[in-house]
């Protein structure tokens, strides 16, 4: 069965259920494991999604904020894959449907929406590489890339003589800007784009922990009275507190979506955050999936 056929079957089966009440989550044993948060945390809940993959929900009246976090240990049979849902760069699909299509032949434990995209045809604006195949070229904006060993990097790529530099990733999704670099807030958080882009919005971000072997995926709810969203600087401060050495802002706003495999429902895929579009989950240009599979790269 082709990927497109699998996509059509799986898209109809995915459970699209935000979990505002977090009833299936148990309070974390200790808030200290969060590190020093840049804001007071009123509620923390933690759930083991798969070996090496933990979902955490943070709530704070300070924002107010509701924050979904997936911590992914890349040393415990977990890997990241870029997902498009089509054989070319064209097309828009829901993040949950993209991951559901992959789940027909891989064990998907979570993921988030990816790069900014062309609203007319769904093509990502920056580099997209899906399992070694380049679907869109780089545009000199930052990229979250995974090398042949599955090690994550945040870098800027260029084409030189038809070859990608500084290396050819196995999987890659674009974003902008870099919000944390070498364990410090990047100056780009105060200069990138128009003021409205830098102000409080729903946010999706990906961070690489100081060890380089832990991936931190974050979705921040926004554009509703109980959830204000974050500025780019607030997002950078959050990523630092969660342990990111480097972090990149992915497409946000109505695109912000975090999906996880619910262990309380036999691993069925659910949307963890509250998407902000009135019509529900937005179709996007690409996504980043977390795959649990021992012995594969």
Secondary structure as a PSIPRED ss2 file (coil, helix, strand):
# PSIPRED VFORMAT (PSIPRED V4.0)

   1 X C   1.000  0.000  0.000
   2 X C   1.000  0.000  0.000
   3 X H   0.000  1.000  0.000
   4 X H   0.000  1.000  0.000
   5 X H   0.000  1.000  0.000
   6 X H   0.000  1.000  0.000
   7 X H   0.000  1.000  0.000
   8 X H   0.000  1.000  0.000
   9 X H   0.000  1.000  0.000
  10 X H   0.000  1.000  0.000
  11 X H   0.000  1.000  0.000
  12 X C   1.000  0.000  0.000
  13 X C   1.000  0.000  0.000
  14 X C   1.000  0.000  0.000
  15 X C   1.000  0.000  0.000
  16 X C   1.000  0.000  0.000
  17 X C   1.000  0.000  0.000
  18 X C   1.000  0.000  0.000
  19 X C   1.000  0.000  0.000
  20 X C   1.000  0.000  0.000
  21 X C   1.000  0.000  0.000
  22 X C   1.000  0.000  0.000
  23 X C   1.000  0.000  0.000
  24 X C   1.000  0.000  0.000
  25 X C   1.000  0.000  0.000
  26 X E   0.000  0.000  1.000
  27 X E   0.000  0.000  1.000
  28 X C   1.000  0.000  0.000
  29 X C   1.000  0.000  0.000
  30 X C   1.000  0.000  0.000
  31 X H   0.000  1.000  0.000
  32 X H   0.000  1.000  0.000
  33 X H   0.000  1.000  0.000
  34 X H   0.000  1.000  0.000
  35 X C   1.000  0.000  0.000
  36 X C   1.000  0.000  0.000
  37 X C   1.000  0.000  0.000
  38 X C   1.000  0.000  0.000
  39 X C   1.000  0.000  0.000
  40 X C   1.000  0.000  0.000
  41 X C   1.000  0.000  0.000
  42 X C   1.000  0.000  0.000
  43 X E   0.000  0.000  1.000
  44 X E   0.000  0.000  1.000
  45 X E   0.000  0.000  1.000
  46 X E   0.000  0.000  1.000
  47 X E   0.000  0.000  1.000
  48 X E   0.000  0.000  1.000
  49 X E   0.000  0.000  1.000
  50 X E   0.000  0.000  1.000
  51 X C   1.000  0.000  0.000
  52 X C   1.000  0.000  0.000
  53 X E   0.000  0.000  1.000
  54 X E   0.000  0.000  1.000
  55 X E   0.000  0.000  1.000
  56 X E   0.000  0.000  1.000
  57 X E   0.000  0.000  1.000
  58 X E   0.000  0.000  1.000
  59 X E   0.000  0.000  1.000
  60 X E   0.000  0.000  1.000
  61 X C   1.000  0.000  0.000
  62 X C   1.000  0.000  0.000
  63 X C   1.000  0.000  0.000
  64 X C   1.000  0.000  0.000
  65 X E   0.000  0.000  1.000
  66 X E   0.000  0.000  1.000
  67 X E   0.000  0.000  1.000
  68 X E   0.000  0.000  1.000
  69 X E   0.000  0.000  1.000
  70 X E   0.000  0.000  1.000
  71 X E   0.000  0.000  1.000
  72 X E   0.000  0.000  1.000
  73 X E   0.000  0.000  1.000
  74 X C   1.000  0.000  0.000
  75 X C   1.000  0.000  0.000
  76 X C   1.000  0.000  0.000
  77 X C   1.000  0.000  0.000
  78 X E   0.000  0.000  1.000
  79 X E   0.000  0.000  1.000
  80 X E   0.000  0.000  1.000
  81 X E   0.000  0.000  1.000
  82 X E   0.000  0.000  1.000
  83 X E   0.000  0.000  1.000
  84 X C   1.000  0.000  0.000
  85 X C   1.000  0.000  0.000
  86 X C   1.000  0.000  0.000
  87 X C   1.000  0.000  0.000
  88 X C   1.000  0.000  0.000
  89 X C   1.000  0.000  0.000
  90 X C   1.000  0.000  0.000
  91 X C   1.000  0.000  0.000
  92 X C   1.000  0.000  0.000
  93 X E   0.000  0.000  1.000
  94 X E   0.000  0.000  1.000
  95 X H   0.000  1.000  0.000
  96 X H   0.000  1.000  0.000
  97 X H   0.000  1.000  0.000
  98 X H   0.000  1.000  0.000
  99 X H   0.000  1.000  0.000
 100 X H   0.000  1.000  0.000
 101 X H   0.000  1.000  0.000
 102 X H   0.000  1.000  0.000
 103 X C   1.000  0.000  0.000
 104 X C   1.000  0.000  0.000
 105 X C   1.000  0.000  0.000
 106 X C   1.000  0.000  0.000
 107 X C   1.000  0.000  0.000
 108 X E   0.000  0.000  1.000
 109 X E   0.000  0.000  1.000
 110 X E   0.000  0.000  1.000
 111 X E   0.000  0.000  1.000
 112 X E   0.000  0.000  1.000
 113 X E   0.000  0.000  1.000
 114 X C   1.000  0.000  0.000
 115 X C   1.000  0.000  0.000
 116 X C   1.000  0.000  0.000
 117 X E   0.000  0.000  1.000
 118 X C   1.000  0.000  0.000
 119 X C   1.000  0.000  0.000
 120 X C   1.000  0.000  0.000
 121 X C   1.000  0.000  0.000
 122 X C   1.000  0.000  0.000
 123 X C   1.000  0.000  0.000
 124 X E   0.000  0.000  1.000
 125 X C   1.000  0.000  0.000
 126 X C   1.000  0.000  0.000
 127 X C   1.000  0.000  0.000
 128 X E   0.000  0.000  1.000
 129 X E   0.000  0.000  1.000
 130 X E   0.000  0.000  1.000
 131 X C   1.000  0.000  0.000
 132 X C   1.000  0.000  0.000
 133 X E   0.000  0.000  1.000
 134 X E   0.000  0.000  1.000
 135 X E   0.000  0.000  1.000
 136 X E   0.000  0.000  1.000
 137 X C   1.000  0.000  0.000
 138 X C   1.000  0.000  0.000
 139 X C   1.000  0.000  0.000
 140 X C   1.000  0.000  0.000
 141 X C   1.000  0.000  0.000
 142 X E   0.000  0.000  1.000
 143 X E   0.000  0.000  1.000
 144 X E   0.000  0.000  1.000
 145 X E   0.000  0.000  1.000
 146 X E   0.000  0.000  1.000
 147 X C   1.000  0.000  0.000
 148 X C   1.000  0.000  0.000
 149 X C   1.000  0.000  0.000
 150 X C   1.000  0.000  0.000
 151 X C   1.000  0.000  0.000
 152 X E   0.000  0.000  1.000
 153 X E   0.000  0.000  1.000
 154 X E   0.000  0.000  1.000
 155 X E   0.000  0.000  1.000
 156 X E   0.000  0.000  1.000
 157 X C   1.000  0.000  0.000
 158 X E   0.000  0.000  1.000
 159 X E   0.000  0.000  1.000
 160 X E   0.000  0.000  1.000
 161 X C   1.000  0.000  0.000
 162 X C   1.000  0.000  0.000
 163 X E   0.000  0.000  1.000
 164 X E   0.000  0.000  1.000
 165 X E   0.000  0.000  1.000
 166 X C   1.000  0.000  0.000
 167 X C   1.000  0.000  0.000
 168 X C   1.000  0.000  0.000
 169 X C   1.000  0.000  0.000
 170 X C   1.000  0.000  0.000
 171 X E   0.000  0.000  1.000
 172 X E   0.000  0.000  1.000
 173 X E   0.000  0.000  1.000
 174 X E   0.000  0.000  1.000
 175 X C   1.000  0.000  0.000
 176 X C   1.000  0.000  0.000
 177 X C   1.000  0.000  0.000
 178 X E   0.000  0.000  1.000
 179 X E   0.000  0.000  1.000
 180 X E   0.000  0.000  1.000
 181 X E   0.000  0.000  1.000
 182 X C   1.000  0.000  0.000
 183 X C   1.000  0.000  0.000
 184 X E   0.000  0.000  1.000
 185 X E   0.000  0.000  1.000
 186 X C   1.000  0.000  0.000
 187 X H   0.000  1.000  0.000
 188 X H   0.000  1.000  0.000
 189 X H   0.000  1.000  0.000
 190 X H   0.000  1.000  0.000
 191 X C   1.000  0.000  0.000
 192 X C   1.000  0.000  0.000
 193 X C   1.000  0.000  0.000
 194 X C   1.000  0.000  0.000
 195 X H   0.000  1.000  0.000
 196 X H   0.000  1.000  0.000
 197 X H   0.000  1.000  0.000
 198 X H   0.000  1.000  0.000
 199 X C   1.000  0.000  0.000
 200 X C   1.000  0.000  0.000
 201 X E   0.000  0.000  1.000
 202 X C   1.000  0.000  0.000
 203 X E   0.000  0.000  1.000
 204 X E   0.000  0.000  1.000
 205 X E   0.000  0.000  1.000
 206 X E   0.000  0.000  1.000
 207 X E   0.000  0.000  1.000
 208 X E   0.000  0.000  1.000
 209 X E   0.000  0.000  1.000
 210 X C   1.000  0.000  0.000
 211 X C   1.000  0.000  0.000
 212 X C   1.000  0.000  0.000
 213 X C   1.000  0.000  0.000
 214 X E   0.000  0.000  1.000
 215 X E   0.000  0.000  1.000
 216 X E   0.000  0.000  1.000
 217 X E   0.000  0.000  1.000
 218 X E   0.000  0.000  1.000
 219 X E   0.000  0.000  1.000
 220 X E   0.000  0.000  1.000
 221 X C   1.000  0.000  0.000
 222 X C   1.000  0.000  0.000
 223 X C   1.000  0.000  0.000
 224 X E   0.000  0.000  1.000
 225 X C   1.000  0.000  0.000
 226 X C   1.000  0.000  0.000
 227 X E   0.000  0.000  1.000
 228 X C   1.000  0.000  0.000
 229 X C   1.000  0.000  0.000
 230 X E   0.000  0.000  1.000
 231 X C   1.000  0.000  0.000
 232 X H   0.000  1.000  0.000
 233 X H   0.000  1.000  0.000
 234 X H   0.000  1.000  0.000
 235 X H   0.000  1.000  0.000
 236 X H   0.000  1.000  0.000
 237 X H   0.000  1.000  0.000
 238 X H   0.000  1.000  0.000
 239 X H   0.000  1.000  0.000
 240 X H   0.000  1.000  0.000
 241 X H   0.000  1.000  0.000
 242 X C   1.000  0.000  0.000
 243 X C   1.000  0.000  0.000
 244 X E   0.000  0.000  1.000
 245 X E   0.000  0.000  1.000
 246 X E   0.000  0.000  1.000
 247 X E   0.000  0.000  1.000
 248 X E   0.000  0.000  1.000
 249 X E   0.000  0.000  1.000
 250 X E   0.000  0.000  1.000
 251 X C   1.000  0.000  0.000
 252 X C   1.000  0.000  0.000
 253 X H   0.000  1.000  0.000
 254 X H   0.000  1.000  0.000
 255 X H   0.000  1.000  0.000
 256 X C   1.000  0.000  0.000
 257 X C   1.000  0.000  0.000
 258 X E   0.000  0.000  1.000
 259 X E   0.000  0.000  1.000
 260 X E   0.000  0.000  1.000
 261 X E   0.000  0.000  1.000
 262 X E   0.000  0.000  1.000
 263 X H   0.000  1.000  0.000
 264 X H   0.000  1.000  0.000
 265 X H   0.000  1.000  0.000
 266 X C   1.000  0.000  0.000
 267 X C   1.000  0.000  0.000
 268 X E   0.000  0.000  1.000
 269 X E   0.000  0.000  1.000
 270 X E   0.000  0.000  1.000
 271 X E   0.000  0.000  1.000
 272 X C   1.000  0.000  0.000
 273 X C   1.000  0.000  0.000
 274 X C   1.000  0.000  0.000
 275 X C   1.000  0.000  0.000
 276 X C   1.000  0.000  0.000
 277 X C   1.000  0.000  0.000
 278 X C   1.000  0.000  0.000
 279 X C   1.000  0.000  0.000
 280 X C   1.000  0.000  0.000
 281 X C   1.000  0.000  0.000
 282 X C   1.000  0.000  0.000
 283 X E   0.000  0.000  1.000
 284 X E   0.000  0.000  1.000
 285 X C   1.000  0.000  0.000
 286 X C   1.000  0.000  0.000
 287 X E   0.000  0.000  1.000
 288 X E   0.000  0.000  1.000
 289 X E   0.000  0.000  1.000
 290 X E   0.000  0.000  1.000
 291 X E   0.000  0.000  1.000
 292 X E   0.000  0.000  1.000
 293 X C   1.000  0.000  0.000
 294 X C   1.000  0.000  0.000
 295 X C   1.000  0.000  0.000
 296 X C   1.000  0.000  0.000
 297 X C   1.000  0.000  0.000
